[in-house]
Amino acid sequence: MKVLIVGAGPGGLATALHLNRLGIEVMVFEATPEIRPLGVGINLLPHAVRELTILGLSERLAATSVATAELAYYNKYGMEIWREPRGIAAGYNWPQYSVHRGHFQMILLEEVLARIGRDHLLTAHHLESFEDDGKGVTARFVDKATGASAGEYRGDILIGADGIHSVIRHRFYPHEVQPEYSGRVLWRGTTEAPPFLTGKSMIMAGYPDRKFVAYPISAASPDTGRLLVNWVADVFIGGGQAPVPRDWNRRIGKDVVRPHFQNWKFDWLDIPALIEGAEAVYEYPLTDRNPVERWSFGRVTILGDAAHPMYPVGSNGASQAILDAAALADALASSPDPEIALQVYENERREKTSRIVLSNRQHGPEIVMQIVEERAPNGFERLSDVISQAELEEIANRYKIIAGFDRDRLNVQGAQTSRNSAAGVS
């Protein structure tokens, strides 16, 4: 079996590694001429780290990431709403990691190059068209910079891991043009700063229309005691159309962000200083797409942001793409018929991720910050007068189930994982 993967982001590269473990020949195509370590911080939840551990990446992840110890929500005055342990500290069998997206992608890229070979990962290959004749798929590529043909390749299966602007998804859903824009913009940066709280804490302060997220993505320097903090300023600005395409690289001035958080200096975290200390700030309109009723068409399917682009709520974006990759590998291991396998994969993942997309539009577990803002806009003396512990726990636990990282279920599933067999694949 030979599989063509379009897109060399985390989802596409994780898919290549999983299929390589099963002895499946893989070719990966990336539209950009050079794969660079772009982006800022992301989180990898324990269910995704389990899959990455199966791929043999646990040591490299541990060396590059911060094992998140806790998640805490605060109101706009820095008053605590909710705090819970995360990863190993919460009793999971695997950590939750905070890591620079670019560094994580480079780990995956280096492993793909080492395991499948450089001649099986081609850059400057933008998918132009493809044809499924029932016996295989022929894909044609161009170099977007020159417009010249980049060749024609044939495989048994074509996988679209080509992001929110997926060529493959657009082929099957041509009515989709621009992604759904929320009216919210994320301004993102990284800043060297002193540790806060545990030194391994992920915090969210404010409420959905004006929220600040921060977490470390490096260990503290032995020389300075400072560490690299990833931060996200999430602000509702309105408007019917996203101001720019979804991008990792649009830089904006700090003066755009500063006024929205100028008074958010807490005893335990100086948010204005984090904004001021960033080397660069990137703008990222908050967009997603509506869930669709079908991912797989014959020998062609989609995964990751191509299948279910979602708001970055609950730290799920990259994690869900990695789960897609594992589910696809499981399906191909269980059935020698490509079309049946792709349908099995879709049946396993489509409804689950659709629920997350829709839940994230309602702010997922972060809805507790909105509840507190509505009930106590001027702050509170006792949190219990605003929201009960039982309500907080119910919201947090419900989202874990929706997103597939309920601790007890996940730990049991990990013991029963089937991704150590290549049976049924040829």
N, C-alpha and C positions, 0 to 999 in steps of 0.2 A: 504494500500500500504506500502511496505517495500523497502527502498532504501539502497544499499550497496555503500559506498564511500571509494575509495582507495586513501589514502593520507591525512595527517592532517596538510598540510600547510595552508596559508591564504585562498586559493581557496576552498579547501575541507571543512575547518571549517566554512567558510561563507555559503557554500552550505548546510551544516548540520543545521545551524541556520535558514536559510530561509525555508527549508523544515519542520523543527520542528514547525515553526510558522503556517504552513498550516495543522498541525496535521498528518504529514507523519512520520511513524516510520523510524528512521535512525540508521545505524551502520557505524562507521568510523574505518578504519584499517590503522595503521601506521607501516611501516617497521622497524623504529628504535626502540630500546628498551625503550628510554626515549625521550620525546619531550622537547627540551631545547631552551632557547631564543637566537638563533644563528643569525648571520648576523650583518649588520650595519644599516645605515639609508635607508628609503624608503619614497616616497611621495604618498599621497592619494589625488587624484584629486576630485573636487566637485561632479562629478557624482558618484564616489565610496562612498564618504562621505554621499551622499543622501541615498544610500542603507544601509550603516551602521547605519544611523540614524533611518531608518525604523526598523532595528533590535534592537533598543533601546540602542545603544552603544555610543551615542553622548557625554554623560557626561564623560564616561571613556576615550574616545578619547581626549576630550578637556583637561583632567587632565594629560595625558601622552604625548601629542604632542605639537608641535609649529604650530600655525596657520600662514602659510606662507603668508607674506604681499606682496612680489614682486618677480619677476624673472628678472634677468639682465644678458646680455651677454657682454663680454669684449674681446678685442684682447689679444695677448700674452704680450703686454706692459701694460695691465691694463686700456686701453682706452675704454670707454663705446661705445657699438654698439646699444644696445636695452634694454629698461627697460619697464616693464609693471606691473601693480598691479595684484594680484592673490587672489583667494578665495573671502571672504567677501569684501575685499578692492576693488575688481574688479566688485562688484555688483552681485555676485552669491548669491543664497539663502543658500549655504553651504560653509564651509571653505575648503581650501586646507590645508592638514596637512603634516608636516614632522615629522617622528617618527622612533624610533629604530625598525627595523623589528622584532627582538625577542620580544620586549615588546608588539608590536601589536599582534603577534601570541599568546602570553600568554593571552591577553585580550580575543581573540576569543576562545582559549582553555578553559579558566575558565568558559566562558559563555556556551560553549558546554557541559562541565561536569555538570554544574548546571542545564541545561535545559533538556538534554537527558539522563543524568546519566552516571556514570563511567563504568558501564557494557556495555555501547553502544559505547565506544571508546577503542579499543584494540591495544596496542603497540606490538612490536616484531612480527608483522603479515605482512610478505612479500607475495604479490600475486604471486602464482606459476602458476595457470591456472584457466580458467573459461569456462563454457559451458552455452549457451543460447539455451533452448529447445523450445522457442516460447511461453512458459507459465510462464517462470521465468528464473533466472540466478543462477547457482551454482558456487561459487567461493571457491577455495582451497588455503590455506595459509601455509607458512612454517616460522619457525624461522631461519633467515639467519645465526645467530651466531652458531647454533647447527645443522642445517639441518633437525631438527625434524619437523614433521607435527604440524601446529598450528590450524588445524581444517578446517571444511568445512561449509560454510554458504550459505543460499539461500535467495534471494530477488526477487522483481518484476523488479528491475532495478539495473544495475551496472554502477557506474560513476568513471572514471579514472581521479583523480586529483593528479596523482603521478609524476608530473614534467616532465622535458625535457627528462628523460630516462624512460618514461612511459612504463610499461609492457603491458598495454592495447593497447596503440598506436602501439607498436611493433608487437602485434598480428595481427593487420590489415595492417600494413606497414612493413613487415619483411625485406624489402630491405634497410630500414633506419638503419644505424649502428651508426656512430658518428654524433653529431650535426655539422651543418655548422659553420666553424671557420672563423672569420673575419680577422685574423692576428693581432687583437688588444687585449690588455690585460688591465684589470682594476685592479688597486691596491687601496684598500679601507681601511679606518681607521676612528677612531674618536679621537678627541683631545679636551681637555679643553682649551679654548682660550677666549680672549676678544671678545665682540660682534663686528660685522662689519656692515657697512651701517645702515639699520634700526634695526638691531638685530633680524629681522625675514625675512631676504633676502636669496634667493637662487641665487647663481651666477655660471656662466660658463665662463671660460676664455680660450683663445687659439683658436684652430681650431680642426676638427675631428681627425687628426692624432696625436695631442698632446693637450689634453684638461684637465682642472682641474675644478671640480665641488665641491662646498661647500655650506652647509646650516646648521643652528642650529637644533638640535633635543631635546633641553631642554631649559627651561627658565634660565636666568642668576641667579647665586647664590647670595643671599642677603649678604653673607659674603665676597665673593671674587670678585663679579661682572663678573665672567667668566661663560661661558656656554659650553655645549658639542656640538662641530661642527663635523658633518659627512662630510667626503671628499672622492672624487674619482679622482684618477689620471688615465687618459685614454690615452694609448700610442700605436701607431702602431709599432709592432716589426717584423711583417712578419712571414713567415713560413706557410707551408701547413697544418700542424696538430696542434691542440691545445696542449700546453705543458702538461696540466693536465686536468682531467675531470672537468666539471662545479661543483664547490664546494663552500660552505660557509666558510670553515675552514682551507684552506691551508695558513699557515703563511710564510711570506718571510721577509728578512731584509730590513731596510730602505735604505741601501746603493744601493739597486736595483732601488728604486724610485728617490732618491735624485738627481742624475745627470741630469735627464730630466727636473727638475724645479728649479735648483739651483739659477737662476737669476730672478725668478718670485716673487720679493718682491715689492708690490705696496704700494702706500700711504695709501690705505684703507684695505689692506689684505697682511699679510706676509705668503706666501705659503710655503717657506722652513721651517718656524717655525711650521706650522701646521703638516707637514710631520715629523719633528723631535720630536714633542711633543706627537705623537701617542703612546699608550701603545703597540699596535700590528698593523701590516699591513697584509692584506689578499689579495691573488692573485686570480683573477677571469677571466679566458679567456672569451672573448666576443663571444658568440655563439648563434645561433638560429636554426630553422629548416624551410625548405620550407613549405609554405602553402599547405594543402592537400585538395582534392575535397570532402571529406566526413569525418564527425566526428562520426555519429551515425550509428550503425549496429544493427538492431533489438532492443533489450532492453539494449544495451550497448552504452555509449557515453563517451566523454572526455571533459575536460575543463581546463582553466588556461594554465600553461606551457606545459601540456600534449598535448593540442590542438594547441596552438599558441605561442611557446616560441619566444620572441622578444628581440632585443637589448634594453637596458634601456635608451631609448631616449624619451624625452617628458614626463617622469615620469609616464609611462603607465603600467608597468608589473603587479604589484599587483592590480592596479585599474581595469584592464581588467578582471582579474580572478574574482573579486568581481561582476563585471557586468555580467559575465557568470552565476554566482550563482543565481543572481536575475532573469535573463532571463529563466533559467531552472525552477525556482520556478513558474514563470508566466506561462510557458508552461504546467507544470503539473497541475496547478490550472485551466487551461482552457480546458483540455482534459482528460477524464478518461482512454483513451487508451494509455499505456506507449509508444508504438512505434510511434504513431502519435505525442505525446507530445515531444519526443526526436527529432523528425524531425522538429517540430515547433521551438524548441530551437536552433537547428543547423541553420535553415533558418534565424533566427534573428541575430545570432552572427558570423557565420563562415566568410562570406564575409567582414563584418566590420573589424574583427580582421586581416584577410589576408591583407587588405589594410594598416593597421597599421604596420604589420610586414615588408611589402615592403617599406613603407614610411620611417620607421626607418633605413632601410639599406641605404637610401639616406640621412640620418642624420636628418630627420624630420625638425622641426623648427630651429634646430641648424645649418642648412645649411648656415644661415646668417654669421656665424663665418668663414666658409670656403670661402664664397664670399669675405669677407673683407680681409682675408689672401691672396687670389689670386690677388685682385686688389690693395692692399696696404700692402705688406709684411713688409715694414719698418715703418708702422704706418701712421698716417694721422694728418693733422691739422684741417680739417673740415670733419666730417663724410659725409656730404651731397655731397662732391666731390667723394665719394667712392660708396655710396648706398643711394637711396632716401628713405624718410620716407614712401612713398606709397609702395615701394617694401618690406620694412620691415613689414609693417602692413599686406600686402597680404600674406606673408609667414606665419606669426603668426596665422592669422585668418583661413587660409586654413587648417593648422594642427589641430586646435581646432575642425573644422567640421569633419575631418577624424577620429579623436580620440573620438568624441562624447561628447565634453564638450564646444561646442558653448554656450555662456552664455544665450542668449535669448531663444534658443530652450530648453536648459536644465531646466531653471526656469519654463517654461510653462509645460514641461513634468512632472516636480516634482509635480505641482499642480494637474496633471491628473493621478498620479500613481495609479495602480490597485492592489498593493500588500498588500491590507488590507482584502482580501477575501480568504476564503479557499474553495470556491465553486468548485465543480467538482472533489474534491480529496477525496479518500476513502481508 
